[in-house]
Amino acid sequence: MVVVFDEATRSSAQRLVGMALDEDLRDVGDITSLSTIAADLSASVNIVARESGVISGGAIVPIVLEQLNAAVEVRIDVPDGDAVQPGTVIASLSGNVRSLLTAERTILNFMIHLSGVASRTAQFVREVNGTKAVILDTRKTFPGYRLLHKYAVRCGGGHNHRMGLFDGILIKDNHLAARGDRNVGSAVAAARTFLASRGDSIPIEIEVDTLDQLRFALAEHPEIVLLDNMSIQQLEESIRLRDQLSASTLLEASGGISLETVGAIARTGVDRISIGGLTHSATALDLGFDWPW
């Protein structure tokens, strides 16, 4: 799988790597390696998978080494987005041992976390195979990690929801409560008027949690309706209503979705399934540095 690590994501990674290295080194450096390792000692190490999963974060390895001005050569054997088994060599690093030791934990911290996100996403993607549903992330990302988390989701075969509050309208129950008007149709109409006044063509999505709300929403033909915490029966009825009232509207299931339930949800015919747990609850993938001694 080819997943683009674009310039915006690279820039985000560079900022985070800088922060991570500053946390570790301040203006002093790695005093353990400085005090115990000869300055001219060289070695080769491998980054190895300890368990099965999907890799993400290999693109960050050279960024860490660049910021350390490390005399280390890198060979990436498993590109981001590819699956690994226990024992798979993901990358090989050759060069100054002090630099390798200093970089080790920062490299692994990024890779185990992002690979965990990619692996978790891939599990959900497998469960909906054979349906039309796509797996989406959410804005439930760590502060500063938005672009990297969304990159990792793509590595796992998932798709990205809106990047932030700036590039997509999603009218949720709190917006309706704050308006003092629970009429979902009028909220969609207000959003459409706002966009027209700016000459924007941003998609409008609205959250509903009842079939009655869905009927009112579909009357305004929004691009997407988010079906929050609906049962299988409600989702199936939602599909029928959409087909009758606004065939072009996409339906997105969300809320409390697990690996055990996502397949049945996808088989109802929904177009999209968004899952916050892809990013906020992913378990790190076990990776390690294999040293020659």
Buried (B, 14 or more C-beta within 10 A) or exposed (E): BEBEBEEEBBEBBBEBBEEBBEEBBEEEEBEEBEEEBEEEEBBBBBBBBBBEBBBBBBBBBBBBBEBBEBEBEBEBBBBBBBBBEEEBBBBBBBBBBBBBBBBBBBBBBBBBBBBBBBBBBBBBBBBBEEBEBBBBBBBBBEEEBBBBBBBBBBBBBBBBBBBEEEEBBBBBBEBBEEEEEEBBBBBBBBBBEEBEEEEEEBBBBBBBBEBEBBBBBBBBBBBBBBBBEBEEEBBBBBBEBBEEBBEEBBBBBBBEBEEEBBBEBBBBBBBBBBBBBBBBEBEBBBBBBEEEE
